[in-house]
Amino acid sequence: MSIPLKIYQYQSVVYNDTTTGASHLGLSWSFPGGNPSSGTGTTEIVYYNVPGFYTVTLTATDVYGTTKALVEPSLIEVAASS
């Protein structure tokens, strides 16, 4: 489990794909509670507008059709703006 990244509401987080191994054909990001809430790029910028803890999931599919997911529960902690 990772230590949460703490930000304030209305701030953004930049996510970068750093998967290694066989080249992948597809990426799928899930950012429940973020804006946008999903993406398919190697780099995604997500805004969080409501205080709380947020999970992030990255799913990669390789050239053989094998899918692997990395789930980071409560990776982002959003605090109320002062």
Stockholm file with secondary structure:
# STOCKHOLM 1.0

chainA/1-82         MSIPLKIYQYQSVVYNDTTTGASHLGLSWSFPGGNPSSGTGTTEIVYYNVPGFYTVTLTATDVYGTTKALVEPSLIEVAASS
#=GR chainA/1-82 SS CCCCEEEETTEEEEEECCCCSSCEEEEEEECTTEESSEECSSEEEEEECSCEEEEEEEEEEETTSCEEEEEEEEEEEEECCC
#=GC SS_cons        CCCCEEEETTEEEEEECCCCSSCEEEEEEECTTEESSEECSSEEEEEECSCEEEEEEEEEEETTSCEEEEEEEEEEEEECCC
//
